Amino acid sequence: MDYSYRFLQGREGVSGHARCGEAGQQLCARGLERGMECRLYQWKAGDGICIAAEKADESGQVHFFELPDGPLFLAAAGRLVLWETDAPEENYWRAWEFLRRTKEEKRKENGAFPTKEAPAEKTEEQTAKAAEAENLLIEETLEIPAETEEYTLRNPGKNPGVDELPALLFPGRAGVLKKYFQSCPPIQPFSAPGWRFVRAPSPIPGAAYCALGYLARDGRAEKIAYAIPGSPHHPPAQLTGYRYHEGFWVLVLDSEEK
C-alpha cells in the first residue's frame, strides 16, 4: 500500500518525518549526536505520554516503529528537537512547557527542592549564599535555551528567516475548514498520495465520522475533499456529487471559489 508522509519541524540541526502504514506510524529523525538519549512523546487526551525511547545510532539517526496514531514530538537529552508542523509555534511551546513541567516534577520527587522546616537563624553571608543557590536552581529547572528566541510569539518581522518553512495558505473553502485540519487527529482513509486527511465530526447522522482532506501545491491548499465512510450500494445519505472510492463516498472541490 502507499504510505503518507509528514515532515516535522526541528531545531538544533535535527530533522525528521513520520510515515503512516499498516503497522502504525513510523518516525525517523536525523542530525542527532551519536548515542544521544531520545524519548518520543504523543499527545493523548491533552497530555503528553512517552511511547518509546531509543539512542541515536552511529550516523546520528534514530528510528521508531509500530507507533499508535496521533501527533508526536521528540526530545533528545531532555530538550525538544522535533514537533508537528501544523500550528508550529503553538505545538512547540505546548511541548516545551510539558517537558519543563515534567523535569520540575521529577526534581521535586527526587528531593531537589528543600522542604520547608522551622527556619534557623542565618548570618548575612549564609542568607546571600542561599539566595544565590536558589536562583541557580530556578535557572537550571527552567532550562530556557537561547535558541528558543527564534520561536517567540511576538509579531514577526516583514522578512522571513532563511531557514523558515513557508506558511501553508488555506484560501476559500479550505480556510473555513482550517480549524479542523489543525485540531483533529490525522487519518489515512485510503491511498491518496499528497493528500493530508483528519478525522472530523460527521455532519451526517448516518455516518460515524467525516475524513476531511486537502491537497497542497506551492504553499497553498488547492483542493479539499470530504470522505464519508459507507457501503458502495447504500450511501449513508443523499450525497450529491460524491463518488465511491475504497470504502468512502468522496467529494473533491477546488479551494478557490469559482
N, C-alpha and C positions, 0 to 999 in steps of 0.2 A: 504494500500500500504506500501511498505518498505520505510524506511527513511534512508537517508545518513547522517553520522556524520562527523564532522571535529573538531579536538581539536585546541584550540587557545593557543598561548604562553602567559604565565603570569609572574607576578613579585609581590613582597611583599606578597607572600603566596597565591595569588589569582590564581585559575584555572577555566577553563570553556570550553564549547563546543557549537557549533552551529549545528542545525539539520534542514534539509530541508524537507518539506512536502507539501501537497495540499494547506494548508492555508498560505504558505510562510515560511520564516525562523523563527526559534526559537533560543534563546540564553539563556544559563544558566551559571551563574558564582557563585563561592563559595569561601570561605576564606576571606570574607569582614568583616568589623566591623559592628555591629548591627546599623541600622539606617543611614548608610553611603549613601550620595547622589551619585547616579551613573547616568552617561549620556552615551548613546550608539550612536556611530557615524558610518557613512558609507561613503565610497568614491564614489562620483558622479562627473563625468566629471573632474576628477583630483582634486576635492576639497572635504573637509570633511563636512558632514551635520549631525547635531544632529537629530536622528529619534525617540528617545524615552528616557525617564528619569524615574527612579524608585529609591526607597530607599531599602537598604538591609534589609531582614526580621530578625526575632529573631535568626535564625540559621546562619546568615551571608551569605545568598544566595539572588540572585536577578534573576528574570526570565522576559524575553521579548518574546512576541508572535506576529504572523502575520506581520513579518518584510519583506520588499522588498528584492529581490535577490541582492547580491553584497557583497564585502569584508567589514568586520566590525572591529571596535576597541572600547574598553570600557575605560572610565575614571571614577575614583572614587575620590571624593573630589578634582577634578581638576587634578588628577595625572593619567597618563596612566598605566593601570594594565593588559589589555588583548589586543592582536593583532594577526593577521593571521600568521600562521607558515611557509607559503611559503615565501622564502626570508626574514627570521625573523628579521635580523639586519636592512635591508632596510625599512621594514614595521614599525619597532619600531621607528627609527629616523624620518621617514616621519610623523608618527602620533604624536610623541613627539614635533616636530617642529610646527606642526599645532596647538596643544594645547598651546604651548608657545606664538605663534603669536596671537592666539585668546585672551589670557589673556592680552597681551600688548595692543591690540586694545581696549579692554574694559576699561583698565586703562586710556587710552587717552580720550575715550568718557566720562568717569566719572571725568575728570579733574585731574587725579593723577599726570600728568606731568605738571610742571609750564609753563605758556605761556611766550614767550619772549617779554619783555617790555623794555623800556628805563632803563638801569641798573643804580641803585643808588649806591653811594659810600658806601663801606663797610669797616669795620675795619678788621684787620688781623684775629681776633678771629671769626668774623661773616663769613669771607671767608672760614676758616677752617671748621666751623660747616656746612656750606652749601655744601662743598665738601664731607664731611663725610655722610651727609644726601643723597646726590646724589648717592654715592657709595652703600649705603644701599638700595636705591630704585632700582638700577640696579640689585643688587644681588637678591632682592625679586622678581623682574619681571622675571628674568631668571629662578629662582627656579630649578636649576640643582640638582637633588637628588644624594646623594652619591652612591646609588645603581646602577646608570647608568654606573659605571665604568666597570661592567662585560659585557656591550654591546658595548665596544669600537670597532672601526673599524680598530684598529691596527692588525697586523698579530698575530693570536692566537698562544698559546704555543703548544707544542707537545702533552701534556696530556689534555684530555677533562675534563671539570668540572664535579663534581659528580652528579649535578642535570641538566646537559645539555642534551637536546634531541639529539639523533644521527641524523646526516645529512642524508637525503634521497639521495641515489645514483641513477643516471639515465644513465645506461650503453647502449651501442649500439644505436639502433633505438630511444630509449627513450631520449638519450642525444640530438639528433637532434631536438626533439620536446620540450625540457625542457623550452625554452623561451616562448612557448605558454602556458605551464602549469603554469608559474609564472606570466604571464601578462594578460591572457584572463580571463573574468569573469566565475565563476563556473556555472555549469548547471547540471541538473538531467534529462537526456533524457529518461531514462527508469529505471526499477528496476534492479540494479546491485550491490548487497552488496559487499563492499570492494573496489569498483572502485571509482575513482575521475575523473570527466569529466569537461572540459572547453569548452566554445563556441568560436570556432576559425573561421577565414575566410574560405570559401569553395574553394577548388581547382577545383571544377566542376561548369561550368556555369549554369547548370540546378538546382543547389541546393542553398538554401538560406544561409546555413552555414554548418560547419562540427563540430561535437562533438568529441573532442579528449579526450581519457581517458587512465589512467594507473592503474595497479593493483600492489600494493607494498607488498612485503613479506621480512621479515628480513632486513629492511632498504634499499631494492633495488626495483626499478620499474621493475618487472619481465616481465610483459606483457603490451602491448599498444593496443588501439582499435581506429579505425576510424568508426564513425557513421554518415551516410548521411541520412537526412530525405527524405522520398519518399513513393510512393504507393507500395503495395505488388505486383501489376501486372505491374507497369510501373516504373522501376528504372530510376533515372534522367540521367544515362549514363551507358555505358558498364562497369560494376563493377566486374571484375574477382575475384573470391574467396569470395565475400561478400554474407552474408545471411540475410534474412529479419527477423527483431525482433522488435515487439512493435512500429511500425511506422518508423523504421530506417533500412537502409542497413548497416550491421556491418561487419567489418573485424578485427579479433583478431590475433595479431602476438606476438611472443616472442621477448623481447627487445634485447637479445643477438643474434648476427649474427651467424647463423649456418654454 
